Amino acid sequence: MRTVCVFTGTRAEYGLLKPLMEEIQKDPDLDLQLLVSAMHLSPEFGLTYKIIESDGFKIDEKVEMLLSSDTSIGIAKSMGLAMIGYCEALERLKPNIVVILGDRFESLAMAQACMISRVPISHLHGGEATYGVIDEPIRHSITKMSHIHFTSCDEYRRRVIQLGEHPSRVFNVGAIGIENIKRLPLMGKQELEEDIGFCFGGYGLLVCFHPVTLEDASAEKQFANLLAALHQFTSESSHPIKTIFTKSNADTDGRIINDLIDLYTDENPKNSISFKSLGQLRYLSAMKHAIAVVGNSSSGIIEAPSLLTPTINIGDRQKGRIQAKSVINCDPTPSSIQKALKKAISSEFRGALAGTTNPYEKEDTCRKIASRLKTTDLKHIVKKTFYDLN
């Protein structure tokens, strides 16, 4: 039996990985291990490891690593603590292979720990580009430490190969998050409203905004501009605008964004509400019923098009990603955001969404990943050679 250790450090990441974990768990030839860390273990971010346990998964290792500071120094120190804890956990677990998704700093520390411990890595969502955030170099660094690659588009597969990874170990399987849209029985609008205690109304927005670590304008300024645009748009609209905020991750300046959300919802309790974590079912249900997804989260680029929900993508955080026609890009200024909001709710734009094709959507994504995890020969796999393009 092959032991597969899945690593997760955030609520959003777990939501994406859950269907793959279920595939691994039900395969008699695979043994699922779970290493949980970072935001999952923080009271500030909702102690979301409890959601994992309530879903019926056994957590094999909990590794504390997150300091209370969201400065660059605090995050660097957290990564140092993480490497110590992850190496110790790997020594106890002794997995055959580790699954890492994406491009966060705790994922980089996990990849480094696996590399030093000579544990093979399977990496999801490599080869993508996000020029406005530090995730960009982190993602490519994890790619170079990994041994099996599952990309979400063919262009990203080519980019991973361009980084020197052998084509026989790079698989375009689509985006894992879309599997949840297909598998989960999403909540109806009334059911969602009753569950979260908030009337979404006819013009509901789902706002998810994260720090912009490589942009000139600060996260505080960009998010303040978004709130100003929402306030102005709401006051000018003939329809009441209702806003659901999901709070930021544990990144540099993330707490600044969360403080601004708290201030806005306190001042606008009838028209706004915020959550540390909606959970995957409620988040996707809110996305389905929203008139638009607003912010700079990858979910607006990758998942929202499969629900035919418009996305207002602010700034350069997601610049470089392949996009569906349902995505509206705008500058992080109040006027540009307002213009995008007006376009998103227009009958002309919404009428054109019926034929939207999501470039990230493929069939049986998780089943294909689990199959490769089971059948790929791992003997000597950590001893990689650089694949040169002709």
Contacts in CASP RR format, 6 or more apart in sequence:
PFRMAT RR
TARGET T0000
AUTHOR 0000-0000-0000
METHOD contacts of the structure
MODEL  1
MRTVCVFTGTRAEYGLLKPLMEEIQKDPDLDLQLLVSAMHLSPEFGLTYK
IIESDGFKIDEKVEMLLSSDTSIGIAKSMGLAMIGYCEALERLKPNIVVI
LGDRFESLAMAQACMISRVPISHLHGGEATYGVIDEPIRHSITKMSHIHF
TSCDEYRRRVIQLGEHPSRVFNVGAIGIENIKRLPLMGKQELEEDIGFCF
GGYGLLVCFHPVTLEDASAEKQFANLLAALHQFTSESSHPIKTIFTKSNA
DTDGRIINDLIDLYTDENPKNSISFKSLGQLRYLSAMKHAIAVVGNSSSG
IIEAPSLLTPTINIGDRQKGRIQAKSVINCDPTPSSIQKALKKAISSEFR
GALAGTTNPYEKEDTCRKIASRLKTTDLKHIVKKTFYDLN
1 29 0 8 1.000
1 30 0 8 1.000
1 31 0 8 1.000
2 29 0 8 1.000
2 30 0 8 1.000
2 31 0 8 1.000
2 96 0 8 1.000
2 97 0 8 1.000
2 373 0 8 1.000
2 374 0 8 1.000
2 378 0 8 1.000
3 30 0 8 1.000
3 31 0 8 1.000
3 33 0 8 1.000
3 93 0 8 1.000
3 94 0 8 1.000
3 95 0 8 1.000
3 96 0 8 1.000
3 97 0 8 1.000
4 24 0 8 1.000
4 30 0 8 1.000
4 31 0 8 1.000
4 32 0 8 1.000
4 33 0 8 1.000
4 95 0 8 1.000
4 96 0 8 1.000
4 97 0 8 1.000
4 98 0 8 1.000
4 99 0 8 1.000
4 373 0 8 1.000
5 33 0 8 1.000
5 34 0 8 1.000
5 35 0 8 1.000
5 60 0 8 1.000
5 90 0 8 1.000
5 93 0 8 1.000
5 95 0 8 1.000
5 97 0 8 1.000
5 98 0 8 1.000
5 99 0 8 1.000
5 119 0 8 1.000
6 17 0 8 1.000
6 20 0 8 1.000
6 21 0 8 1.000
6 24 0 8 1.000
6 32 0 8 1.000
6 33 0 8 1.000
6 34 0 8 1.000
6 35 0 8 1.000
6 98 0 8 1.000
6 99 0 8 1.000
7 35 0 8 1.000
7 37 0 8 1.000
7 98 0 8 1.000
7 99 0 8 1.000
7 100 0 8 1.000
7 101 0 8 1.000
7 107 0 8 1.000
7 110 0 8 1.000
8 14 0 8 1.000
8 17 0 8 1.000
8 34 0 8 1.000
8 35 0 8 1.000
8 36 0 8 1.000
8 37 0 8 1.000
8 40 0 8 1.000
8 52 0 8 1.000
8 101 0 8 1.000
9 36 0 8 1.000
9 37 0 8 1.000
9 38 0 8 1.000
9 39 0 8 1.000
9 40 0 8 1.000
9 104 0 8 1.000
9 106 0 8 1.000
9 107 0 8 1.000
10 38 0 8 1.000
10 39 0 8 1.000
10 40 0 8 1.000
10 48 0 8 1.000
10 104 0 8 1.000
10 249 0 8 1.000
10 250 0 8 1.000
11 39 0 8 1.000
11 40 0 8 1.000
11 45 0 8 1.000
11 46 0 8 1.000
11 48 0 8 1.000
11 51 0 8 1.000
11 277 0 8 1.000
11 279 0 8 1.000
12 249 0 8 1.000
12 299 0 8 1.000
13 101 0 8 1.000
13 102 0 8 1.000
13 104 0 8 1.000
14 40 0 8 1.000
14 48 0 8 1.000
14 51 0 8 1.000
14 52 0 8 1.000
14 280 0 8 1.000
15 177 0 8 1.000
15 180 0 8 1.000
15 279 0 8 1.000
15 280 0 8 1.000
16 101 0 8 1.000
16 176 0 8 1.000
16 177 0 8 1.000
16 180 0 8 1.000
17 99 0 8 1.000
17 101 0 8 1.000
17 176 0 8 1.000
18 55 0 8 1.000
18 180 0 8 1.000
18 280 0 8 1.000
19 176 0 8 1.000
19 177 0 8 1.000
19 179 0 8 1.000
19 180 0 8 1.000
19 183 0 8 1.000
19 366 0 8 1.000
20 99 0 8 1.000
20 176 0 8 1.000
20 179 0 8 1.000
20 366 0 8 1.000
20 369 0 8 1.000
20 370 0 8 1.000
21 32 0 8 1.000
21 34 0 8 1.000
21 57 0 8 1.000
22 366 0 8 1.000
23 366 0 8 1.000
23 367 0 8 1.000
23 369 0 8 1.000
23 370 0 8 1.000
24 30 0 8 1.000
24 32 0 8 1.000
24 370 0 8 1.000
24 373 0 8 1.000
25 32 0 8 1.000
25 57 0 8 1.000
27 370 0 8 1.000
27 374 0 8 1.000
29 374 0 8 1.000
30 370 0 8 1.000
30 373 0 8 1.000
30 374 0 8 1.000
32 57 0 8 1.000
33 60 0 8 1.000
33 61 0 8 1.000
33 93 0 8 1.000
33 95 0 8 1.000
34 52 0 8 1.000
34 57 0 8 1.000
34 58 0 8 1.000
34 59 0 8 1.000
34 60 0 8 1.000
34 61 0 8 1.000
35 60 0 8 1.000
35 61 0 8 1.000
35 63 0 8 1.000
35 86 0 8 1.000
35 89 0 8 1.000
35 93 0 8 1.000
35 98 0 8 1.000
35 110 0 8 1.000
36 49 0 8 1.000
36 52 0 8 1.000
36 59 0 8 1.000
36 61 0 8 1.000
36 62 0 8 1.000
36 63 0 8 1.000
37 62 0 8 1.000
37 63 0 8 1.000
37 64 0 8 1.000
37 65 0 8 1.000
37 66 0 8 1.000
37 82 0 8 1.000
37 86 0 8 1.000
37 106 0 8 1.000
37 110 0 8 1.000
38 65 0 8 1.000
38 66 0 8 1.000
38 78 0 8 1.000
38 82 0 8 1.000
38 104 0 8 1.000
38 106 0 8 1.000
38 250 0 8 1.000
39 45 0 8 1.000
39 46 0 8 1.000
39 48 0 8 1.000
39 66 0 8 1.000
39 249 0 8 1.000
39 250 0 8 1.000
40 47 0 8 1.000
40 48 0 8 1.000
40 49 0 8 1.000
40 52 0 8 1.000
40 62 0 8 1.000
41 47 0 8 1.000
41 49 0 8 1.000
41 62 0 8 1.000
41 63 0 8 1.000
41 64 0 8 1.000
41 66 0 8 1.000
42 66 0 8 1.000
42 250 0 8 1.000
44 68 0 8 1.000
44 276 0 8 1.000
45 247 0 8 1.000
45 249 0 8 1.000
45 250 0 8 1.000
45 276 0 8 1.000
45 277 0 8 1.000
46 276 0 8 1.000
46 277 0 8 1.000
48 277 0 8 1.000
49 59 0 8 1.000
49 62 0 8 1.000
51 277 0 8 1.000
51 279 0 8 1.000
52 59 0 8 1.000
53 59 0 8 1.000
60 93 0 8 1.000
61 89 0 8 1.000
61 92 0 8 1.000
61 93 0 8 1.000
63 82 0 8 1.000
63 85 0 8 1.000
63 86 0 8 1.000
63 89 0 8 1.000
64 81 0 8 1.000
65 78 0 8 1.000
65 79 0 8 1.000
65 80 0 8 1.000
65 81 0 8 1.000
65 82 0 8 1.000
65 85 0 8 1.000
65 106 0 8 1.000
65 109 0 8 1.000
66 78 0 8 1.000
66 106 0 8 1.000
66 250 0 8 1.000
67 74 0 8 1.000
67 75 0 8 1.000
67 77 0 8 1.000
67 78 0 8 1.000
67 81 0 8 1.000
69 75 0 8 1.000
69 77 0 8 1.000
70 250 0 8 1.000
70 251 0 8 1.000
70 252 0 8 1.000
70 253 0 8 1.000
70 254 0 8 1.000
70 255 0 8 1.000
71 252 0 8 1.000
72 252 0 8 1.000
75 105 0 8 1.000
75 251 0 8 1.000
75 252 0 8 1.000
78 105 0 8 1.000
78 106 0 8 1.000
79 105 0 8 1.000
79 106 0 8 1.000
79 108 0 8 1.000
79 109 0 8 1.000
80 109 0 8 1.000
82 106 0 8 1.000
82 109 0 8 1.000
82 110 0 8 1.000
82 113 0 8 1.000
83 109 0 8 1.000
83 112 0 8 1.000
83 113 0 8 1.000
85 113 0 8 1.000
86 109 0 8 1.000
86 110 0 8 1.000
86 113 0 8 1.000
86 114 0 8 1.000
87 113 0 8 1.000
87 116 0 8 1.000
87 117 0 8 1.000
90 98 0 8 1.000
90 113 0 8 1.000
90 114 0 8 1.000
90 117 0 8 1.000
90 119 0 8 1.000
91 117 0 8 1.000
95 119 0 8 1.000
96 120 0 8 1.000
96 378 0 8 1.000
97 119 0 8 1.000
97 120 0 8 1.000
97 121 0 8 1.000
97 122 0 8 1.000
97 147 0 8 1.000
97 148 0 8 1.000
97 373 0 8 1.000
97 378 0 8 1.000
98 110 0 8 1.000
98 114 0 8 1.000
98 119 0 8 1.000
98 120 0 8 1.000
98 121 0 8 1.000
98 122 0 8 1.000
99 121 0 8 1.000
99 122 0 8 1.000
99 124 0 8 1.000
99 373 0 8 1.000
100 107 0 8 1.000
100 110 0 8 1.000
100 111 0 8 1.000
100 114 0 8 1.000
100 121 0 8 1.000
100 122 0 8 1.000
100 123 0 8 1.000
100 124 0 8 1.000
100 142 0 8 1.000
100 146 0 8 1.000
101 107 0 8 1.000
101 123 0 8 1.000
101 124 0 8 1.000
101 125 0 8 1.000
101 176 0 8 1.000
102 123 0 8 1.000
102 124 0 8 1.000
102 125 0 8 1.000
102 126 0 8 1.000
102 135 0 8 1.000
102 139 0 8 1.000
102 142 0 8 1.000
103 125 0 8 1.000
103 126 0 8 1.000
103 128 0 8 1.000
103 130 0 8 1.000
103 135 0 8 1.000
103 136 0 8 1.000
103 138 0 8 1.000
103 139 0 8 1.000
103 142 0 8 1.000
104 135 0 8 1.000
104 138 0 8 1.000
104 249 0 8 1.000
105 134 0 8 1.000
105 138 0 8 1.000
105 251 0 8 1.000
107 138 0 8 1.000
107 142 0 8 1.000
108 138 0 8 1.000
108 141 0 8 1.000
108 142 0 8 1.000
111 121 0 8 1.000
111 123 0 8 1.000
111 141 0 8 1.000
111 142 0 8 1.000
111 145 0 8 1.000
111 146 0 8 1.000
112 145 0 8 1.000
114 120 0 8 1.000
114 121 0 8 1.000
114 145 0 8 1.000
115 121 0 8 1.000
115 145 0 8 1.000
118 382 0 8 1.000
119 382 0 8 1.000
120 147 0 8 1.000
120 148 0 8 1.000
120 378 0 8 1.000
120 381 0 8 1.000
120 382 0 8 1.000
121 142 0 8 1.000
121 145 0 8 1.000
121 146 0 8 1.000
121 147 0 8 1.000
121 148 0 8 1.000
122 146 0 8 1.000
122 147 0 8 1.000
122 148 0 8 1.000
122 149 0 8 1.000
122 150 0 8 1.000
122 369 0 8 1.000
122 372 0 8 1.000
122 373 0 8 1.000
123 142 0 8 1.000
123 143 0 8 1.000
123 146 0 8 1.000
123 148 0 8 1.000
123 149 0 8 1.000
123 150 0 8 1.000
124 150 0 8 1.000
124 176 0 8 1.000
124 369 0 8 1.000
125 139 0 8 1.000
125 150 0 8 1.000
125 151 0 8 1.000
125 152 0 8 1.000
125 156 0 8 1.000
125 175 0 8 1.000
125 176 0 8 1.000
126 139 0 8 1.000
126 140 0 8 1.000
126 142 0 8 1.000
126 143 0 8 1.000
126 149 0 8 1.000
126 151 0 8 1.000
126 152 0 8 1.000
126 156 0 8 1.000
126 159 0 8 1.000
126 160 0 8 1.000
127 139 0 8 1.000
127 140 0 8 1.000
127 143 0 8 1.000
127 151 0 8 1.000
127 156 0 8 1.000
127 157 0 8 1.000
127 159 0 8 1.000
127 160 0 8 1.000
127 163 0 8 1.000
128 139 0 8 1.000
128 151 0 8 1.000
128 152 0 8 1.000
128 156 0 8 1.000
128 159 0 8 1.000
128 320 0 8 1.000
128 321 0 8 1.000
129 136 0 8 1.000
129 159 0 8 1.000
129 319 0 8 1.000
129 320 0 8 1.000
129 321 0 8 1.000
130 136 0 8 1.000
130 139 0 8 1.000
130 298 0 8 1.000
130 317 0 8 1.000
130 318 0 8 1.000
130 319 0 8 1.000
130 320 0 8 1.000
130 321 0 8 1.000
131 214 0 8 1.000
131 316 0 8 1.000
131 319 0 8 1.000
131 320 0 8 1.000
132 212 0 8 1.000
132 213 0 8 1.000
132 214 0 8 1.000
132 215 0 8 1.000
132 315 0 8 1.000
132 316 0 8 1.000
132 317 0 8 1.000
132 319 0 8 1.000
133 210 0 8 1.000
133 211 0 8 1.000
133 212 0 8 1.000
133 213 0 8 1.000
133 214 0 8 1.000
133 215 0 8 1.000
133 317 0 8 1.000
134 213 0 8 1.000
134 214 0 8 1.000
134 252 0 8 1.000
135 213 0 8 1.000
136 214 0 8 1.000
140 163 0 8 1.000
143 149 0 8 1.000
143 160 0 8 1.000
143 163 0 8 1.000
143 165 0 8 1.000
144 163 0 8 1.000
146 165 0 8 1.000
147 169 0 8 1.000
147 381 0 8 1.000
147 382 0 8 1.000
147 384 0 8 1.000
148 169 0 8 1.000
148 171 0 8 1.000
148 372 0 8 1.000
148 373 0 8 1.000
148 376 0 8 1.000
148 381 0 8 1.000
149 157 0 8 1.000
149 160 0 8 1.000
149 165 0 8 1.000
149 169 0 8 1.000
149 170 0 8 1.000
149 171 0 8 1.000
150 171 0 8 1.000
150 173 0 8 1.000
150 174 0 8 1.000
150 176 0 8 1.000
150 369 0 8 1.000
150 372 0 8 1.000
151 157 0 8 1.000
151 160 0 8 1.000
151 170 0 8 1.000
151 171 0 8 1.000
151 172 0 8 1.000
151 173 0 8 1.000
151 174 0 8 1.000
152 172 0 8 1.000
152 173 0 8 1.000
152 174 0 8 1.000
152 175 0 8 1.000
152 176 0 8 1.000
152 302 0 8 1.000
152 360 0 8 1.000
153 172 0 8 1.000
153 174 0 8 1.000
153 322 0 8 1.000
153 359 0 8 1.000
153 360 0 8 1.000
154 172 0 8 1.000
155 322 0 8 1.000
156 172 0 8 1.000
156 322 0 8 1.000
157 170 0 8 1.000
157 171 0 8 1.000
157 172 0 8 1.000
160 170 0 8 1.000
161 167 0 8 1.000
161 170 0 8 1.000
161 387 0 8 1.000
161 389 0 8 1.000
162 389 0 8 1.000
164 386 0 8 1.000
164 387 0 8 1.000
164 388 0 8 1.000
164 389 0 8 1.000
165 387 0 8 1.000
166 384 0 8 1.000
166 385 0 8 1.000
166 387 0 8 1.000
167 387 0 8 1.000
169 376 0 8 1.000
171 368 0 8 1.000
171 369 0 8 1.000
171 372 0 8 1.000
172 362 0 8 1.000
173 362 0 8 1.000
173 365 0 8 1.000
173 368 0 8 1.000
173 369 0 8 1.000
174 360 0 8 1.000
174 361 0 8 1.000
174 362 0 8 1.000
174 365 0 8 1.000
175 302 0 8 1.000
175 303 0 8 1.000
175 360 0 8 1.000
175 361 0 8 1.000
175 362 0 8 1.000
175 365 0 8 1.000
176 365 0 8 1.000
176 366 0 8 1.000
176 369 0 8 1.000
177 302 0 8 1.000
177 303 0 8 1.000
177 365 0 8 1.000
178 302 0 8 1.000
178 303 0 8 1.000
178 306 0 8 1.000
178 358 0 8 1.000
178 360 0 8 1.000
178 361 0 8 1.000
178 362 0 8 1.000
178 365 0 8 1.000
179 365 0 8 1.000
179 366 0 8 1.000
180 280 0 8 1.000
180 284 0 8 1.000
180 303 0 8 1.000
181 284 0 8 1.000
181 303 0 8 1.000
181 306 0 8 1.000
181 307 0 8 1.000
184 280 0 8 1.000
184 281 0 8 1.000
184 284 0 8 1.000
186 281 0 8 1.000
186 284 0 8 1.000
186 285 0 8 1.000
186 288 0 8 1.000
187 195 0 8 1.000
187 281 0 8 1.000
187 282 0 8 1.000
187 285 0 8 1.000
188 285 0 8 1.000
188 289 0 8 1.000
189 200 0 8 1.000
189 289 0 8 1.000
191 285 0 8 1.000
192 200 0 8 1.000
192 282 0 8 1.000
192 285 0 8 1.000
192 286 0 8 1.000
192 289 0 8 1.000
193 199 0 8 1.000
193 200 0 8 1.000
193 201 0 8 1.000
195 282 0 8 1.000
196 244 0 8 1.000
196 273 0 8 1.000
196 275 0 8 1.000
196 278 0 8 1.000
196 282 0 8 1.000
196 286 0 8 1.000
197 273 0 8 1.000
198 242 0 8 1.000
198 244 0 8 1.000
198 273 0 8 1.000
199 242 0 8 1.000
200 242 0 8 1.000
200 244 0 8 1.000
200 286 0 8 1.000
200 289 0 8 1.000
200 290 0 8 1.000
201 240 0 8 1.000
201 242 0 8 1.000
202 239 0 8 1.000
202 240 0 8 1.000
202 242 0 8 1.000
202 291 0 8 1.000
203 237 0 8 1.000
203 239 0 8 1.000
203 240 0 8 1.000
203 241 0 8 1.000
203 242 0 8 1.000
203 291 0 8 1.000
203 345 0 8 1.000
204 241 0 8 1.000
204 242 0 8 1.000
204 243 0 8 1.000
204 244 0 8 1.000
204 289 0 8 1.000
204 290 0 8 1.000
204 291 0 8 1.000
204 292 0 8 1.000
205 230 0 8 1.000
205 241 0 8 1.000
205 242 0 8 1.000
205 243 0 8 1.000
205 244 0 8 1.000
205 290 0 8 1.000
205 291 0 8 1.000
205 292 0 8 1.000
205 293 0 8 1.000
205 294 0 8 1.000
206 244 0 8 1.000
206 246 0 8 1.000
206 283 0 8 1.000
206 286 0 8 1.000
206 287 0 8 1.000
206 290 0 8 1.000
206 292 0 8 1.000
206 293 0 8 1.000
206 294 0 8 1.000
207 226 0 8 1.000
207 230 0 8 1.000
207 243 0 8 1.000
207 244 0 8 1.000
207 245 0 8 1.000
207 246 0 8 1.000
207 293 0 8 1.000
207 294 0 8 1.000
207 295 0 8 1.000
208 245 0 8 1.000
208 246 0 8 1.000
208 293 0 8 1.000
208 294 0 8 1.000
208 295 0 8 1.000
208 296 0 8 1.000
208 297 0 8 1.000
208 299 0 8 1.000
208 300 0 8 1.000
209 222 0 8 1.000
209 223 0 8 1.000
209 226 0 8 1.000
209 248 0 8 1.000
209 257 0 8 1.000
209 294 0 8 1.000
209 295 0 8 1.000
209 296 0 8 1.000
209 297 0 8 1.000
209 314 0 8 1.000
210 219 0 8 1.000
210 248 0 8 1.000
210 249 0 8 1.000
210 251 0 8 1.000
210 254 0 8 1.000
210 257 0 8 1.000
210 296 0 8 1.000
210 297 0 8 1.000
210 317 0 8 1.000
211 219 0 8 1.000
211 248 0 8 1.000
211 249 0 8 1.000
211 251 0 8 1.000
211 252 0 8 1.000
211 253 0 8 1.000
211 254 0 8 1.000
211 257 0 8 1.000
212 218 0 8 1.000
212 219 0 8 1.000
212 222 0 8 1.000
212 296 0 8 1.000
212 315 0 8 1.000
212 316 0 8 1.000
212 317 0 8 1.000
212 332 0 8 1.000
213 251 0 8 1.000
213 252 0 8 1.000
213 253 0 8 1.000
215 222 0 8 1.000
215 315 0 8 1.000
215 316 0 8 1.000
215 317 0 8 1.000
215 332 0 8 1.000
217 332 0 8 1.000
218 253 0 8 1.000
219 252 0 8 1.000
219 253 0 8 1.000
219 254 0 8 1.000
219 256 0 8 1.000
219 257 0 8 1.000
220 253 0 8 1.000
220 256 0 8 1.000
220 257 0 8 1.000
220 260 0 8 1.000
221 332 0 8 1.000
222 314 0 8 1.000
222 315 0 8 1.000
222 332 0 8 1.000
223 256 0 8 1.000
223 257 0 8 1.000
223 260 0 8 1.000
224 260 0 8 1.000
225 332 0 8 1.000
225 333 0 8 1.000
225 334 0 8 1.000
225 337 0 8 1.000
226 294 0 8 1.000
226 295 0 8 1.000
226 314 0 8 1.000
226 332 0 8 1.000
226 337 0 8 1.000
227 260 0 8 1.000
227 264 0 8 1.000
228 334 0 8 1.000
229 334 0 8 1.000
229 335 0 8 1.000
229 337 0 8 1.000
229 338 0 8 1.000
229 341 0 8 1.000
230 241 0 8 1.000
230 243 0 8 1.000
230 264 0 8 1.000
230 294 0 8 1.000
230 337 0 8 1.000
231 268 0 8 1.000
232 334 0 8 1.000
232 338 0 8 1.000
233 241 0 8 1.000
233 338 0 8 1.000
233 341 0 8 1.000
233 342 0 8 1.000
234 240 0 8 1.000
234 241 0 8 1.000
234 271 0 8 1.000
240 271 0 8 1.000
241 271 0 8 1.000
242 271 0 8 1.000
242 272 0 8 1.000
243 268 0 8 1.000
243 271 0 8 1.000
243 272 0 8 1.000
243 273 0 8 1.000
244 272 0 8 1.000
244 273 0 8 1.000
244 274 0 8 1.000
244 275 0 8 1.000
244 278 0 8 1.000
244 286 0 8 1.000
244 290 0 8 1.000
245 261 0 8 1.000
245 264 0 8 1.000
245 265 0 8 1.000
245 272 0 8 1.000
245 273 0 8 1.000
245 274 0 8 1.000
245 275 0 8 1.000
246 274 0 8 1.000
246 275 0 8 1.000
246 277 0 8 1.000
246 278 0 8 1.000
246 283 0 8 1.000
247 257 0 8 1.000
247 258 0 8 1.000
247 261 0 8 1.000
247 274 0 8 1.000
247 275 0 8 1.000
247 276 0 8 1.000
247 277 0 8 1.000
248 254 0 8 1.000
248 255 0 8 1.000
248 257 0 8 1.000
248 258 0 8 1.000
261 274 0 8 1.000
262 274 0 8 1.000
264 272 0 8 1.000
265 272 0 8 1.000
265 273 0 8 1.000
265 274 0 8 1.000
278 286 0 8 1.000
283 299 0 8 1.000
284 303 0 8 1.000
284 307 0 8 1.000
287 293 0 8 1.000
287 299 0 8 1.000
287 300 0 8 1.000
287 303 0 8 1.000
287 304 0 8 1.000
287 307 0 8 1.000
287 309 0 8 1.000
288 307 0 8 1.000
288 309 0 8 1.000
290 309 0 8 1.000
291 309 0 8 1.000
291 310 0 8 1.000
291 344 0 8 1.000
291 345 0 8 1.000
292 309 0 8 1.000
292 310 0 8 1.000
292 311 0 8 1.000
292 312 0 8 1.000
292 341 0 8 1.000
292 344 0 8 1.000
292 345 0 8 1.000
293 299 0 8 1.000
293 300 0 8 1.000
293 304 0 8 1.000
293 309 0 8 1.000
293 310 0 8 1.000
293 311 0 8 1.000
293 312 0 8 1.000
294 311 0 8 1.000
294 312 0 8 1.000
294 314 0 8 1.000
294 337 0 8 1.000
294 341 0 8 1.000
295 312 0 8 1.000
295 313 0 8 1.000
295 314 0 8 1.000
296 313 0 8 1.000
296 314 0 8 1.000
296 315 0 8 1.000
296 317 0 8 1.000
296 318 0 8 1.000
297 318 0 8 1.000
298 318 0 8 1.000
298 321 0 8 1.000
300 311 0 8 1.000
300 313 0 8 1.000
300 327 0 8 1.000
301 311 0 8 1.000
301 313 0 8 1.000
301 318 0 8 1.000
301 321 0 8 1.000
301 323 0 8 1.000
301 324 0 8 1.000
301 327 0 8 1.000
302 321 0 8 1.000
302 358 0 8 1.000
302 360 0 8 1.000
304 310 0 8 1.000
304 311 0 8 1.000
304 326 0 8 1.000
304 327 0 8 1.000
305 311 0 8 1.000
305 324 0 8 1.000
305 326 0 8 1.000
305 327 0 8 1.000
305 356 0 8 1.000
305 357 0 8 1.000
305 358 0 8 1.000
305 360 0 8 1.000
305 361 0 8 1.000
306 358 0 8 1.000
306 360 0 8 1.000
306 361 0 8 1.000
308 326 0 8 1.000
308 353 0 8 1.000
308 354 0 8 1.000
308 356 0 8 1.000
309 326 0 8 1.000
310 326 0 8 1.000
310 327 0 8 1.000
310 328 0 8 1.000
310 344 0 8 1.000
310 349 0 8 1.000
310 350 0 8 1.000
310 353 0 8 1.000
311 326 0 8 1.000
311 327 0 8 1.000
311 328 0 8 1.000
312 328 0 8 1.000
312 330 0 8 1.000
312 337 0 8 1.000
312 340 0 8 1.000
312 341 0 8 1.000
312 344 0 8 1.000
313 323 0 8 1.000
313 327 0 8 1.000
313 328 0 8 1.000
313 329 0 8 1.000
313 330 0 8 1.000
314 330 0 8 1.000
314 331 0 8 1.000
314 332 0 8 1.000
314 337 0 8 1.000
314 340 0 8 1.000
315 329 0 8 1.000
315 330 0 8 1.000
315 331 0 8 1.000
315 332 0 8 1.000
322 359 0 8 1.000
322 360 0 8 1.000
323 329 0 8 1.000
323 359 0 8 1.000
324 356 0 8 1.000
324 357 0 8 1.000
324 358 0 8 1.000
324 359 0 8 1.000
325 352 0 8 1.000
325 353 0 8 1.000
325 356 0 8 1.000
326 353 0 8 1.000
326 356 0 8 1.000
328 340 0 8 1.000
328 343 0 8 1.000
328 344 0 8 1.000
328 349 0 8 1.000
329 340 0 8 1.000
330 336 0 8 1.000
330 337 0 8 1.000
330 339 0 8 1.000
330 340 0 8 1.000
331 337 0 8 1.000
343 349 0 8 1.000
344 350 0 8 1.000
END
